[in-house]
Amino acid sequence: MAAGLYGVEPVFTETMDAFFDAYGPERTGLRADWLRPAPNPELDRADTAQPLLFAVGLALGRAVGGWGAEHPGILLGHSAGELAAACLAGVFTERDAPALMAARSAALIGAPSGGMLAVAARPAELSPFTGADVTVAAVNGPRQTVLAGPDGPLALVEQRLRDAGVTARRLRSDHAFHSPSLAAAAQRFGRGLATVRLRPPTTELWSGRTGGPVSAAQAGQPDFWARQLALPVRFWAALGTVLDGAGDGPGLLLLDASPDRSLSAAARRHPAVRSGAALVLPLLGAPPSADRDDAAVFAEARRAALSRQPEQSGPAQPAAVTSSPDTWAMSAAGVLNSSISSSVMRTE
């Protein structure tokens, strides 16, 4: 999870260290948990994985901002990554971020255990398998749906899907994120958010909760951010709309900050990317050798991004929102190992 950039990329390293130092002395093991070589079961725990996903997304955003080029003009995050995108957009400060993520982890204490299941199907195709216990938790692509629910009912649904010939795989999660079972946790997190000053975004910020841009009014409401714990992530609705606005290009540069490149898997099959109107650049190495490859992949993304600056890229082209020839969009991850297609599944 981006550990290969630590000690190599200065801005990334400084941002991670600042987060770890402020996260609290009783949680000093977070840095060690992150840097421990695979296999690393600590990353399966929500109280470890969630703050790390946030911190990595934030640090990558700051590192990209240090490239000496135009900063990303659109920010989009997934789950904890949406909070990282909000911080990068100025909704809350980096100083407030560690306490907010600690409050989010604390809100999960006592929450029902559960799990998540990535399924190669459209949400409508899964209606016979969902109900009060097992619900749609995220839609990450046209055929990339995540279900969530208590372990028992989710296991039954998983078996039914396999019996029906539908590809499905458990995700690394000990909670049923983005499902009604976390409604009480969302309320507790909302009380923590209410103690922080929330501001309108200074960069165009898209919501995985609504599938559209975040308004100034929404950004200032603690419940808007807190309730995402218990509501589905409409990531593809947001990312697909951004890509739909890419025009004939070249114009849109999508930087994928997810630790397994899962959040750009569907984007690569979008007509805007296939036609060259949009370009997807991963910021991190791909599993299983991700940590060894992180620095090289990040350096290549920087080189490719800087080569598309206005002096090289020609006249401006329509994009989702553009004030220069290139609109940079950055996505941050919040669910590990969620990439799945009808025939191939990414694995750690």
C-alpha positions as CSV (number, residue, x, y, z in Angstrom):
1,M,0.0,0.0,0.0
2,A,2.5,2.6,-1.3
3,A,5.1,1.6,1.2
4,G,7.7,1.6,-1.7
5,L,7.4,5.5,-1.8
6,Y,8.3,5.9,1.9
7,G,11.7,7.4,2.3
8,V,12.0,7.8,-1.5
9,E,9.5,10.6,-2.3
10,P,10.1,13.5,0.2
11,V,6.6,15.1,0.1
12,F,4.9,11.7,0.4
13,T,7.1,10.7,3.3
14,E,6.7,14.0,5.1
15,T,2.9,13.8,4.8
16,M,2.8,10.2,6.1
17,D,5.1,11.0,9.0
18,A,3.0,14.0,10.0
19,F,-0.1,11.9,10.0
20,F,1.5,9.1,12.0
21,D,2.9,11.6,14.6
22,A,-0.5,13.3,15.0
23,Y,-2.5,10.1,15.1
24,G,-1.7,9.7,18.7
25,P,1.0,8.0,20.9
26,E,-1.3,5.1,21.7
27,R,-1.4,4.3,18.0
28,T,2.3,4.4,17.3
29,G,2.1,0.9,15.8
30,L,0.3,2.2,12.7
31,R,3.5,3.0,10.8
32,A,5.1,-0.3,11.7
33,D,1.9,-2.2,10.7
34,W,2.1,-0.4,7.3
35,L,5.7,-1.1,6.6
36,R,5.6,-4.8,7.7
37,P,6.3,-7.0,4.6
38,A,3.6,-9.2,3.2
39,P,1.8,-11.3,4.2
40,N,0.5,-8.7,6.6
41,P,-2.8,-9.7,8.3
42,E,-2.9,-6.3,10.2
43,L,-4.0,-4.7,6.9
44,D,-7.2,-6.8,7.1
45,R,-8.3,-4.9,10.3
46,A,-10.5,-1.9,9.7
47,D,-8.8,0.1,12.5
48,T,-5.5,-0.3,10.6
49,A,-6.5,-0.3,7.0
50,Q,-8.9,2.6,7.0
51,P,-6.6,5.3,8.5
52,L,-3.8,4.0,6.2
53,L,-5.9,4.2,3.1
54,F,-6.8,7.8,4.1
55,A,-3.2,8.8,4.8
56,V,-1.8,7.2,1.6
57,G,-4.4,9.0,-0.5
58,L,-3.7,12.3,1.2
59,A,0.1,11.8,0.8
60,L,-0.2,10.8,-2.8
61,G,-2.2,13.9,-3.5
62,R,0.3,16.1,-1.8
63,A,3.2,14.4,-3.7
64,V,1.4,15.0,-7.0
65,G,0.9,18.6,-6.0
66,G,4.6,18.8,-5.6
67,W,5.3,17.9,-9.2
68,G,5.7,21.6,-10.2
69,A,2.7,21.4,-12.5
70,E,-1.0,22.1,-12.4
71,H,-2.7,20.4,-9.5
72,P,-5.5,17.9,-10.1
73,G,-8.6,19.8,-11.1
74,I,-11.0,17.1,-10.1
75,L,-10.9,14.9,-7.0
76,L,-12.8,11.7,-6.5
77,G,-12.4,9.2,-3.7
78,H,-13.8,5.8,-2.7
79,S,-14.9,5.3,1.0
80,A,-12.0,6.4,3.2
81,G,-10.4,7.8,0.0
82,E,-13.3,10.2,-0.4
83,L,-12.3,11.7,3.0
84,A,-8.7,12.0,1.6
85,A,-10.1,13.7,-1.5
86,A,-12.1,16.1,0.8
87,C,-9.0,17.0,2.8
88,L,-7.1,17.7,-0.5
89,A,-10.0,19.9,-1.6
90,G,-9.8,21.9,1.6
91,V,-13.0,20.7,3.2
92,F,-11.1,20.1,6.4
93,T,-7.4,20.7,7.3
94,E,-4.5,18.2,7.5
95,R,-4.3,19.2,11.1
96,D,-7.8,17.9,11.7
97,A,-7.4,14.8,9.6
98,P,-5.7,12.4,12.1
99,A,-8.3,13.2,14.8
100,L,-11.1,12.6,12.3
101,M,-9.8,9.3,11.2
102,A,-9.3,8.3,14.8
103,A,-12.9,9.2,15.4
104,R,-13.9,7.1,12.5
105,S,-12.0,4.1,13.8
106,A,-13.5,4.7,17.3
107,A,-17.0,4.8,15.8
108,L,-16.5,1.3,14.5
109,I,-15.8,-0.1,18.0
110,G,-18.8,-2.3,18.9
111,A,-20.1,-2.3,15.3
112,P,-21.4,-5.6,14.1
113,S,-18.9,-7.8,12.3
114,G,-19.5,-8.6,8.7
115,G,-17.9,-8.8,5.3
116,M,-17.9,-7.6,1.7
117,L,-18.1,-9.6,-1.5
118,A,-17.0,-8.4,-4.9
119,V,-19.3,-9.7,-7.7
120,A,-18.9,-9.7,-11.5
121,A,-22.5,-8.5,-12.1
122,R,-24.7,-5.4,-12.4
123,P,-26.7,-4.4,-9.4
124,A,-30.0,-5.2,-11.1
125,E,-28.8,-8.7,-11.8
126,L,-28.1,-9.2,-8.1
127,S,-31.6,-8.3,-6.8
128,P,-32.5,-12.0,-6.3
129,F,-29.6,-12.4,-4.0
130,T,-29.9,-9.3,-1.9
131,G,-32.4,-8.3,0.8
132,A,-32.5,-6.9,4.3
133,D,-29.3,-8.5,5.4
134,V,-27.1,-8.4,2.3
135,T,-27.2,-5.2,0.3
136,V,-25.3,-3.5,-2.5
137,A,-22.4,-1.6,-0.9
138,A,-20.6,-0.2,-3.9
139,V,-20.8,0.0,-7.7
140,N,-17.2,0.4,-9.0
141,G,-17.9,-0.3,-12.6
142,P,-20.5,-1.5,-15.1
143,R,-20.0,-5.1,-13.8
144,Q,-18.1,-4.4,-10.6
145,T,-20.6,-4.6,-7.7
146,V,-19.7,-5.1,-4.0
147,L,-22.2,-6.6,-1.6
148,A,-22.0,-6.3,2.2
149,G,-23.7,-7.9,5.1
150,P,-23.3,-10.1,8.2
151,D,-20.9,-13.1,7.8
152,G,-23.5,-15.8,7.9
153,P,-26.0,-14.3,5.3
154,L,-23.1,-13.1,3.1
155,A,-21.6,-16.6,3.0
156,L,-25.0,-18.0,1.9
157,V,-25.3,-15.4,-0.8
158,E,-21.7,-16.2,-1.9
159,Q,-22.5,-19.9,-2.3
160,R,-25.8,-19.1,-4.2
161,L,-23.8,-16.9,-6.6
162,R,-21.2,-19.6,-7.2
163,D,-24.0,-22.2,-7.8
164,A,-25.5,-19.8,-10.3
165,G,-22.1,-19.5,-12.1
166,V,-21.5,-15.9,-11.0
167,T,-17.9,-14.9,-10.1
168,A,-17.6,-13.6,-6.6
169,R,-14.8,-13.1,-4.1
170,R,-14.6,-12.0,-0.5
171,L,-12.8,-8.7,0.2
172,R,-10.4,-8.0,3.0
173,S,-12.8,-6.4,5.4
174,D,-14.0,-7.3,8.9
175,H,-17.1,-5.0,8.7
176,A,-20.0,-4.7,6.3
177,F,-19.0,-1.1,5.2
178,H,-21.6,0.9,3.3
179,S,-24.5,-1.1,4.5
180,P,-27.3,-0.5,7.1
181,S,-25.4,-2.5,9.7
182,L,-23.1,0.5,10.2
183,A,-25.8,3.1,10.7
184,A,-25.1,3.5,14.4
185,A,-21.4,3.8,13.7
186,A,-22.1,6.5,11.2
187,Q,-24.1,8.5,13.8
188,R,-21.1,8.2,16.2
189,F,-18.7,9.4,13.5
190,G,-21.0,12.3,12.8
191,R,-20.6,13.5,16.3
192,G,-16.9,13.6,15.8
193,L,-17.2,15.5,12.6
194,A,-19.4,18.1,14.2
195,T,-16.4,19.3,16.3
196,V,-14.5,20.2,13.1
197,R,-14.9,23.2,10.9
198,L,-16.0,22.1,7.4
199,R,-15.4,24.4,4.5
200,P,-16.6,24.5,0.8
201,P,-14.2,22.6,-1.5
202,T,-11.6,24.8,-3.2
203,T,-11.1,22.1,-5.9
204,E,-13.9,20.4,-7.8
205,L,-14.8,17.4,-5.6
206,W,-17.0,14.6,-6.7
207,S,-18.9,12.4,-4.3
208,G,-19.1,8.6,-4.4
209,R,-22.2,8.9,-2.2
210,T,-24.2,11.0,-4.7
211,G,-22.4,10.3,-7.9
212,G,-22.1,14.0,-8.5
213,P,-20.1,17.1,-7.5
214,V,-20.1,18.1,-3.8
215,S,-21.8,21.4,-3.2
216,A,-20.7,24.0,-0.7
217,A,-23.8,23.2,1.4
218,Q,-23.1,19.4,1.3
219,A,-19.5,19.9,2.3
220,G,-20.5,21.8,5.4
221,Q,-22.8,19.1,6.8
222,P,-21.1,16.5,9.1
223,D,-23.8,13.9,8.3
224,F,-23.0,14.2,4.6
225,W,-19.5,12.7,5.3
226,A,-20.5,10.5,8.2
227,R,-23.4,8.7,6.6
228,Q,-21.2,7.4,3.8
229,L,-20.2,4.6,6.3
230,A,-23.7,3.2,6.0
231,L,-24.7,4.1,2.4
232,P,-23.6,2.6,-0.9
233,V,-20.7,4.0,-2.8
234,R,-21.7,5.1,-6.3
235,F,-18.1,5.4,-7.5
236,W,-18.8,4.4,-11.2
237,A,-21.7,6.9,-11.4
238,A,-19.2,9.7,-10.5
239,L,-16.2,8.4,-12.5
240,G,-18.3,7.5,-15.5
241,T,-19.8,11.0,-15.6
242,V,-16.4,12.6,-15.4
243,L,-15.2,10.4,-18.3
244,D,-18.4,11.0,-20.3
245,G,-17.4,14.7,-20.3
246,A,-13.9,14.1,-21.6
247,G,-14.9,15.1,-25.1
248,D,-12.8,14.1,-28.1
249,G,-9.5,14.8,-26.3
250,P,-6.8,14.5,-25.6
251,G,-7.7,16.3,-22.4
252,L,-8.5,14.3,-19.3
253,L,-5.7,12.7,-17.3
254,L,-6.9,10.3,-14.6
255,L,-4.4,9.5,-11.8
256,D,-5.3,6.3,-10.0
257,A,-4.2,6.3,-6.4
258,S,-5.7,2.9,-5.5
259,P,-3.3,0.4,-4.0
260,D,-4.3,-2.3,-6.4
261,R,-5.3,-0.2,-9.5
262,S,-8.8,-1.6,-9.0
263,L,-10.6,1.8,-9.3
264,S,-9.3,2.4,-12.8
265,A,-10.1,-1.1,-14.2
266,A,-13.5,0.0,-15.5
267,A,-12.2,3.3,-16.6
268,R,-9.8,1.7,-19.0
269,R,-12.7,0.2,-20.9
270,H,-14.6,3.5,-21.1
271,P,-14.9,4.9,-24.7
272,A,-13.1,8.1,-23.6
273,V,-10.0,6.1,-22.6
274,R,-10.1,3.7,-25.5
275,S,-10.3,6.6,-27.9
276,G,-7.4,8.5,-26.3
277,A,-9.6,11.4,-25.1
278,A,-8.6,10.4,-21.6
279,L,-5.5,8.8,-20.2
280,V,-5.3,6.6,-17.1
281,L,-2.0,6.7,-15.1
282,P,-1.5,4.5,-12.1
283,L,0.5,6.1,-9.3
284,L,1.4,2.8,-7.6
285,G,2.8,-0.6,-8.5
286,A,0.5,-3.5,-9.1
287,P,0.3,-6.5,-6.8
288,P,2.0,-8.8,-6.0
289,S,5.2,-6.7,-6.4
290,A,3.6,-3.4,-5.7
291,D,6.0,-2.1,-2.9
292,R,9.0,-2.9,-5.1
293,D,7.6,-1.1,-8.1
294,D,5.9,1.9,-6.4
295,A,8.8,4.3,-6.9
296,A,9.3,3.5,-10.6
297,V,5.6,3.6,-11.4
298,F,5.2,7.0,-9.6
299,A,8.2,8.4,-11.4
300,E,6.8,7.3,-14.7
301,A,3.4,8.8,-13.9
302,R,5.2,12.1,-13.1
303,R,7.1,12.0,-16.4
304,A,4.0,11.2,-18.4
305,A,1.9,13.8,-16.7
306,L,4.4,16.6,-17.1
307,S,4.8,15.8,-20.8
308,R,1.1,16.7,-21.2
309,Q,1.5,20.2,-19.9
310,P,0.0,23.1,-22.0
311,E,3.1,23.9,-23.9
312,Q,3.2,20.4,-25.3
313,S,-0.4,19.5,-25.5
314,G,-1.8,22.0,-27.9
315,P,-5.3,23.7,-27.9
316,A,-7.7,23.1,-25.1
317,Q,-10.2,20.3,-25.5
318,P,-13.5,19.8,-23.8
319,A,-13.4,17.9,-20.6
320,A,-15.5,17.5,-17.5
321,V,-14.2,20.8,-16.2
322,T,-11.2,22.5,-17.7
323,S,-9.3,25.7,-17.3
324,S,-6.3,24.4,-19.3
325,P,-5.6,21.9,-22.0
326,D,-5.5,19.1,-19.5
327,T,-7.9,18.4,-16.7
328,W,-6.3,16.2,-14.1
329,A,-8.6,13.9,-12.1
330,M,-7.3,11.9,-9.1
331,S,-9.1,9.0,-7.5
332,A,-8.2,7.7,-4.1
333,A,-9.0,4.2,-2.9
334,G,-11.0,3.0,0.0
335,V,-11.6,-0.7,-0.6
336,L,-8.7,-3.1,-1.1
337,N,-8.7,-5.7,-3.7
338,S,-12.1,-4.8,-5.2
339,S,-11.3,-5.3,-8.9
340,I,-13.2,-8.1,-10.5
341,S,-14.5,-8.8,-14.1
342,S,-16.6,-11.5,-15.6
343,S,-13.5,-13.6,-16.4
344,V,-10.5,-12.3,-14.5
345,M,-10.2,-11.3,-10.9
346,R,-7.2,-9.3,-9.5
347,T,-5.6,-10.9,-6.5
348,E,-3.1,-9.8,-3.9
